Amino acid sequence: MEKVMPAATFAASNSSTMNMSLAHLHFAGGYLPSDSKDWRTVVPALLVAVCLVGFVGNLCVIGILLHSAWKGKLSLIHSLILNLSLADLSLLLFSAPLRATAYSRGVWDLGWFVCKSSDWFIHTCMAAKSLTIVAVAKGCFMHASDPAKQVSIHSRTIWSVLVAIWAMASLLSLPECFFSTTRLHAGVEMCLVDVPAMAKEFMSMFGKLYPLLVFCLPLLFASFYFWRAYGQSQKQGTKTQNLRNQMHWKQLTGMLVSIAVTSAVLWLPGWIAWLWMWHLRAGGLAPPQGFIALSQVLMFSISSANPLIFLVMSEEFKEVLKGLWKWMLTRKHLAASESQEPSTGHSEVVPDNMPFPESPISIPEKEKSGKEEIPVLPDVEQFWHERDMTPCVQDNDPLPWEHEEQETGAYAK
């Protein structure tokens, strides 16, 4: 009876003969055949760590933004940041675990549908994030142009912008979904990009235009709007009537610029690997497997870096933390007061007529007693007594000189 060798063992035993034949293949879905056990362990471990950190961070960001929306503070920029966090969370929940599984195995056993949709879903989310950053930069410039004016945008407009972003992102990456499929190569099932001869020119053009549309141009437009927003904030810096609003938008602009720069830096190795693979000629040098794997890890790490930047630099997050801290202190104080409150059976009864040392009733009594102790001289008392008994003379006589003449004539007689 003939013994059937497992596919993974077969691939490992024939690795020397497969290396030359695999050099010209364009792998998809995160599948990367490697004979090194270290790569099959390190890359999935890094992806798991990225998933854990990013999952917690994005949940915090989404919770803070939903709390702001519940308070009626949700704006266009908050909605776009929420869209970024939802895209990051989608990547970490649906794509990163599958990519870690694909890296850890020597054969593709995740099925045809995952092979066909994996790269399309990843690039749809990444393109949506890139376009969202452009919209965020545009909104930041709108607010920085006039800090005193709160730009009010209807919810329908916000939903229209979000739907347009996701529709454009899903359409731009659609060719990857058409030509990704599973194939048997040297007895091993693989996930490959299989382009027919009639579509080679189209896919060659797609390999050049796609990075330009979803990476270079959005980065250029975002930089332009952020630079104009910075210039507007500098012009408004001389006006002190809106100083608090200006400081808020400067901090917000700094946070959004940090997110855009971090995303561009961590995504750049992935695009280098993309252009290298899509323009690899027959007999040319293929990109190293380690470089491709690490570029994928860096791309997923964007989803962990963005929420960390938001949580460190966001004023909303600090306000929520302060509110949570005050709530915890209030609850702790109430619990302590309830535990230390004496029972009614052992409480001492204070007499009602017992004045407190600083009560307002005792102070006039002290003043009154102080007045009674002041000694009064007898002569002074007699003087004031005679003065009170003597009727007052009218000082407001309209003809005082006539009264003086009558008194003088009476004395003369």
C-alpha positions as CSV (number, residue, x, y, z in Angstrom):
1,M,0.0,0.0,0.0
2,E,1.4,3.3,-1.0
3,K,1.9,5.8,1.9
4,V,0.6,9.3,1.2
5,M,2.9,12.1,2.4
6,P,1.2,15.2,4.1
7,A,1.3,18.3,2.0
8,A,3.3,20.3,4.6
9,T,5.9,17.5,4.8
10,F,6.0,17.2,1.0
11,A,6.6,21.0,0.7
12,A,9.4,20.9,3.3
13,S,11.1,17.9,1.7
14,N,11.1,19.5,-1.7
15,S,12.0,23.0,-0.6
16,S,15.2,23.0,-2.5
17,T,13.5,22.4,-5.8
18,M,10.6,24.7,-5.1
19,N,12.6,27.8,-4.3
20,M,13.4,28.4,-7.9
21,S,9.9,27.7,-9.1
22,L,8.3,29.9,-6.3
23,A,10.4,32.9,-7.1
24,H,8.1,34.2,-9.9
25,L,4.8,33.5,-8.1
26,H,2.7,36.4,-6.7
27,F,1.2,35.2,-3.4
28,A,-2.1,36.6,-2.0
29,G,-4.2,36.4,1.1
30,G,-1.1,36.5,3.4
31,Y,0.1,33.2,2.3
32,L,3.9,33.0,2.4
33,P,5.5,29.6,2.2
34,S,8.6,29.5,4.4
35,D,10.8,26.7,5.7
36,S,11.9,28.7,8.7
37,K,10.1,27.7,11.9
38,D,11.2,31.0,13.4
39,W,9.3,33.1,10.9
40,R,6.3,30.9,11.4
41,T,6.4,31.6,15.1
42,V,7.6,35.2,15.3
43,V,5.2,36.7,12.8
44,P,2.0,35.3,14.2
45,A,3.2,36.2,17.7
46,L,3.7,39.8,16.7
47,L,0.3,39.9,15.0
48,V,-1.4,38.6,18.1
49,A,0.3,41.3,20.2
50,V,-0.8,44.0,17.8
51,C,-4.3,42.6,17.9
52,L,-4.6,42.7,21.7
53,V,-3.2,46.2,22.0
54,G,-5.2,47.6,19.1
55,F,-8.4,45.9,20.2
56,V,-8.4,47.5,23.7
57,G,-7.3,50.9,22.4
58,N,-9.9,51.1,19.7
59,L,-12.6,50.0,22.1
60,C,-11.6,52.9,24.4
61,V,-11.7,55.4,21.5
62,I,-15.1,54.2,20.3
63,G,-16.5,54.3,23.8
64,I,-15.3,57.9,24.3
65,L,-16.6,59.1,20.9
66,L,-20.0,57.4,21.6
67,H,-20.1,59.1,25.0
68,S,-19.5,62.5,23.3
69,A,-22.2,61.7,20.8
70,W,-24.6,60.8,23.7
71,K,-23.9,64.3,25.2
72,G,-24.6,66.0,21.8
73,K,-20.9,66.8,21.1
74,L,-20.5,64.6,18.0
75,S,-19.1,66.7,15.1
76,L,-17.8,65.9,11.6
77,I,-14.2,65.3,12.8
78,H,-15.5,63.1,15.7
79,S,-17.5,61.0,13.1
80,L,-14.4,60.6,10.9
81,I,-12.2,59.6,13.8
82,L,-14.9,57.1,14.8
83,N,-14.8,55.8,11.2
84,L,-11.0,55.3,11.5
85,S,-11.4,53.4,14.7
86,L,-14.1,51.2,13.2
87,A,-11.8,50.4,10.2
88,D,-8.9,49.6,12.6
89,L,-11.2,47.3,14.7
90,S,-12.4,45.5,11.6
91,L,-8.8,44.8,10.5
92,L,-7.9,43.5,13.9
93,L,-10.9,41.3,14.2
94,F,-11.3,39.8,10.8
95,S,-8.0,40.2,8.9
96,A,-5.1,40.0,11.3
97,P,-6.1,36.6,12.8
98,L,-6.4,35.0,9.4
99,R,-3.1,36.5,8.3
100,A,-1.4,35.1,11.4
101,T,-2.9,31.7,10.6
102,A,-1.7,31.9,7.0
103,Y,1.8,32.7,8.1
104,S,2.0,29.9,10.6
105,R,1.3,27.2,8.0
106,G,3.1,25.9,5.0
107,V,-0.1,25.3,2.9
108,W,-3.2,27.3,2.3
109,D,-6.1,25.6,4.1
110,L,-8.4,28.6,4.7
111,G,-10.5,28.1,1.6
112,W,-11.3,29.7,-1.7
113,F,-13.5,32.5,-0.3
114,V,-10.9,33.7,2.2
115,C,-8.2,33.6,-0.5
116,K,-10.3,35.7,-2.8
117,S,-11.5,38.3,-0.3
118,S,-8.7,38.6,2.2
119,D,-6.5,41.1,0.3
120,W,-9.5,43.0,-1.0
121,F,-10.9,43.5,2.5
122,I,-7.6,44.6,3.9
123,H,-7.0,47.1,1.2
124,T,-10.6,48.3,1.3
125,C,-10.1,49.2,5.0
126,M,-6.7,50.7,4.5
127,A,-8.0,52.8,1.5
128,A,-11.0,53.9,3.6
129,K,-8.6,55.0,6.4
130,S,-6.5,56.9,3.9
131,L,-9.5,58.8,2.4
132,T,-10.8,59.4,5.9
133,I,-7.6,61.2,6.8
134,V,-8.0,63.5,3.8
135,A,-11.6,64.3,5.0
136,V,-10.3,64.9,8.5
137,A,-7.7,67.3,7.2
138,K,-10.3,69.2,5.2
139,G,-12.6,69.4,8.2
140,C,-9.7,70.6,10.4
141,F,-8.9,73.3,7.9
142,M,-12.6,74.4,7.9
143,H,-12.6,74.8,11.6
144,A,-9.2,76.5,11.8
145,S,-10.3,79.1,9.2
146,D,-12.7,80.5,11.8
147,P,-12.3,79.1,15.3
148,A,-15.1,81.2,16.7
149,K,-17.6,79.8,14.3
150,Q,-18.8,76.3,15.0
151,V,-19.3,74.7,11.6
152,S,-22.5,72.8,11.8
153,I,-22.9,69.9,9.4
154,H,-26.1,67.9,9.1
155,S,-26.0,64.3,9.9
156,R,-27.1,63.4,6.4
157,T,-24.0,65.1,5.1
158,I,-21.8,63.1,7.5
159,W,-23.4,59.8,6.4
160,S,-23.0,60.7,2.8
161,V,-19.3,61.4,3.3
162,L,-18.8,58.1,5.1
163,V,-20.7,56.1,2.5
164,A,-18.8,57.7,-0.4
165,I,-15.4,56.9,1.3
166,W,-16.3,53.2,1.8
167,A,-17.8,52.9,-1.7
168,M,-14.7,54.4,-3.4
169,A,-12.3,52.3,-1.2
170,S,-14.1,49.1,-2.1
171,L,-14.2,49.8,-5.8
172,L,-10.5,50.8,-6.0
173,S,-9.3,47.5,-4.6
174,L,-11.8,45.3,-6.5
175,P,-9.4,44.0,-9.2
176,E,-7.5,42.1,-6.4
177,C,-10.7,40.2,-5.6
178,F,-11.1,39.2,-9.3
179,F,-7.7,37.6,-9.8
180,S,-6.9,36.1,-6.4
181,T,-7.7,32.3,-6.2
182,T,-6.3,29.0,-5.0
183,R,-4.0,26.9,-7.1
184,L,-2.1,23.6,-6.8
185,H,1.6,24.2,-7.4
186,A,4.1,21.3,-7.0
187,G,1.4,19.3,-5.1
188,V,0.8,22.1,-2.6
189,E,-2.3,24.3,-2.5
190,M,-1.5,28.0,-2.5
191,C,-3.3,31.3,-2.6
192,L,-2.0,33.2,-5.7
193,V,-2.8,36.2,-7.9
194,D,-3.5,34.5,-11.2
195,V,-3.8,37.1,-14.0
196,P,-4.8,35.8,-17.5
197,A,-2.8,37.0,-20.5
198,M,-5.6,39.3,-21.7
199,A,-5.6,41.2,-18.4
200,K,-1.9,41.6,-17.9
201,E,-1.7,45.1,-19.2
202,F,-4.6,46.2,-17.1
203,M,-3.2,44.7,-13.9
204,S,0.2,46.2,-14.7
205,M,-1.4,49.6,-14.9
206,F,-3.4,48.8,-11.7
207,G,-0.2,47.9,-9.9
208,K,1.1,51.4,-10.6
209,L,-2.1,53.5,-10.2
210,Y,-3.4,51.9,-7.0
211,P,-0.6,53.1,-4.7
212,L,-0.9,56.5,-6.3
213,L,-4.6,56.7,-5.6
214,V,-4.8,55.3,-2.1
215,F,-1.5,56.4,-0.7
216,C,0.4,59.1,-2.5
217,L,-2.4,61.5,-3.5
218,P,-4.3,61.2,-0.2
219,L,-1.1,61.9,1.7
220,L,-0.4,64.9,-0.5
221,F,-3.9,66.4,-0.1
222,A,-3.9,65.7,3.7
223,S,-0.5,67.5,4.0
224,F,-1.8,70.4,2.0
225,Y,-4.9,70.9,4.2
226,F,-3.0,70.4,7.4
227,W,-0.5,73.0,6.3
228,R,-3.3,75.5,5.5
229,A,-4.9,74.8,8.8
230,Y,-1.6,75.5,10.6
231,G,-1.3,78.7,8.7
232,Q,-4.8,79.8,9.6
233,S,-4.2,79.0,13.3
234,Q,-1.0,81.2,13.2
235,K,-3.0,84.1,11.7
236,Q,-5.7,83.7,14.4
237,G,-3.0,83.6,17.1
238,T,-2.9,87.4,17.5
239,K,-6.6,87.5,18.4
240,T,-7.1,86.8,22.1
241,Q,-10.9,86.7,22.2
242,N,-10.9,83.1,21.1
243,L,-7.7,81.9,22.7
244,R,-9.3,78.8,24.3
245,N,-10.8,77.7,21.0
246,Q,-7.6,78.3,19.2
247,M,-5.7,76.1,21.7
248,H,-8.2,73.4,21.3
249,W,-7.9,73.3,17.5
250,K,-4.1,73.5,17.6
251,Q,-4.1,70.4,19.9
252,L,-6.6,68.6,17.6
253,T,-4.5,69.5,14.5
254,G,-1.4,68.2,16.2
255,M,-3.1,64.9,17.0
256,L,-4.5,64.4,13.5
257,V,-1.1,65.2,11.9
258,S,0.5,62.7,14.2
259,I,-2.0,60.0,13.1
260,A,-1.4,60.8,9.4
261,V,2.4,60.8,9.7
262,T,2.4,57.6,11.7
263,S,0.1,55.9,9.2
264,A,2.3,57.0,6.3
265,V,5.6,55.8,7.9
266,L,4.2,52.4,8.9
267,W,2.5,51.8,5.6
268,L,5.4,52.7,3.4
269,P,7.3,49.3,3.6
270,G,4.1,47.6,2.5
271,W,3.9,49.7,-0.6
272,I,7.6,49.1,-1.4
273,A,6.8,45.3,-1.2
274,W,3.7,45.8,-3.3
275,L,5.5,47.6,-6.1
276,W,8.4,45.1,-6.0
277,M,6.0,42.2,-6.4
278,W,3.7,43.7,-9.0
279,H,6.7,44.7,-11.2
280,L,8.8,41.6,-10.7
281,R,10.1,40.4,-14.0
282,A,10.9,36.8,-14.9
283,G,14.3,36.0,-13.5
284,G,14.4,39.1,-11.4
285,L,15.2,39.2,-7.7
286,A,12.1,38.6,-5.5
287,P,11.7,40.6,-2.3
288,P,12.9,38.7,0.8
289,Q,10.2,36.8,2.7
290,G,11.2,38.4,6.0
291,F,10.7,41.9,4.5
292,I,7.2,41.0,3.2
293,A,6.2,39.6,6.5
294,L,7.5,42.5,8.5
295,S,5.9,45.0,6.2
296,Q,2.5,43.3,6.8
297,V,3.1,43.4,10.6
298,L,3.9,47.2,10.4
299,M,0.7,47.7,8.3
300,F,-1.4,46.1,11.0
301,S,0.4,48.0,13.7
302,I,-1.1,51.2,12.4
303,S,-4.4,50.0,13.9
304,S,-2.7,49.9,17.3
305,A,-0.8,53.1,17.0
306,N,-3.7,55.3,16.0
307,P,-5.8,54.7,19.2
308,L,-2.7,55.2,21.4
309,I,-2.1,58.6,19.8
310,F,-5.7,59.6,20.3
311,L,-5.8,58.5,23.9
312,V,-2.5,60.4,24.7
313,M,-3.2,63.6,22.9
314,S,-7.0,63.9,23.0
315,E,-8.7,66.4,25.3
316,E,-12.0,64.4,25.2
317,F,-10.2,61.4,26.6
318,K,-8.8,63.5,29.5
319,E,-12.2,64.9,30.2
320,V,-13.7,61.5,30.3
321,L,-10.9,60.3,32.6
322,K,-11.5,63.2,34.9
323,G,-15.2,62.5,35.0
324,L,-14.6,58.9,35.7
325,W,-12.2,59.7,38.5
326,K,-14.7,62.1,40.1
327,W,-17.4,59.5,39.9
328,M,-15.2,56.9,41.6
329,L,-14.2,59.4,44.3
330,T,-17.9,60.3,44.9
331,R,-18.9,56.6,45.1
332,K,-16.1,55.9,47.5
333,H,-17.0,58.9,49.7
334,L,-20.7,57.9,49.8
335,A,-19.7,54.3,50.7
336,A,-17.4,55.5,53.5
337,S,-20.1,57.9,54.9
338,E,-22.7,55.1,54.9
339,S,-20.4,52.7,56.7
340,Q,-19.4,55.3,59.3
341,E,-22.9,56.6,60.0
342,P,-23.9,55.9,63.6
343,S,-27.1,54.0,64.4
344,T,-30.1,56.0,65.8
345,G,-30.2,53.9,69.0
346,H,-26.7,55.0,70.2
347,S,-26.8,58.6,69.1
348,E,-26.6,61.4,71.7
349,V,-29.4,63.9,71.9
350,V,-28.2,67.5,72.0
351,P,-30.3,70.0,74.0
352,D,-32.3,72.4,71.9
353,N,-31.4,75.4,74.1
354,M,-27.7,74.7,74.1
355,P,-26.0,77.5,72.1
356,F,-23.0,76.7,70.0
357,P,-19.8,78.6,70.5
358,E,-20.0,80.5,67.3
359,S,-23.8,80.6,66.8
360,P,-25.3,83.8,65.6
361,I,-27.5,84.0,68.8
362,S,-24.7,84.1,71.2
363,I,-22.9,86.9,69.5
364,P,-25.5,89.7,70.1
365,E,-25.8,88.5,73.7
366,K,-22.0,89.1,74.1
367,E,-22.3,92.5,72.5
368,K,-25.3,93.4,74.8
369,S,-23.5,92.3,77.9
370,G,-20.5,94.3,76.8
371,K,-22.6,97.5,76.5
372,E,-24.1,97.1,80.0
373,E,-20.6,96.9,81.6
374,I,-19.6,100.3,80.2
375,P,-19.7,102.8,83.2
376,V,-21.7,106.1,82.8
377,L,-20.7,109.2,84.8
378,P,-23.4,111.0,86.9
379,D,-22.8,114.5,85.5
380,V,-23.0,113.2,81.9
381,E,-26.2,111.3,82.7
382,Q,-27.8,114.5,84.3
383,F,-26.8,116.6,81.3
384,W,-28.5,114.2,78.8
385,H,-31.5,113.9,81.0
386,E,-32.1,117.7,81.1
387,R,-31.5,117.9,77.4
388,D,-34.2,115.3,76.7
389,M,-36.7,117.0,79.0
390,T,-36.2,120.5,77.3
391,P,-38.4,121.0,74.2
392,C,-36.6,121.4,71.0
393,V,-36.5,124.9,69.4
394,Q,-37.3,125.2,65.8
395,D,-34.1,125.8,63.9
396,N,-35.9,126.2,60.6
397,D,-37.6,129.6,61.4
398,P,-38.1,131.5,58.0
399,L,-37.9,135.0,59.7
400,P,-35.3,134.7,62.5
401,W,-34.5,138.5,62.5
402,E,-38.1,139.5,63.4
403,H,-38.1,137.2,66.4
404,E,-34.8,138.7,67.5
405,E,-36.3,142.3,67.3
406,Q,-39.3,141.3,69.4
407,E,-37.1,139.8,72.0
408,T,-34.9,142.9,72.1
409,G,-37.9,145.2,72.5
410,A,-39.3,143.1,75.4
411,Y,-36.0,143.3,77.2
412,A,-36.0,147.1,76.8
413,K,-39.4,147.6,78.4
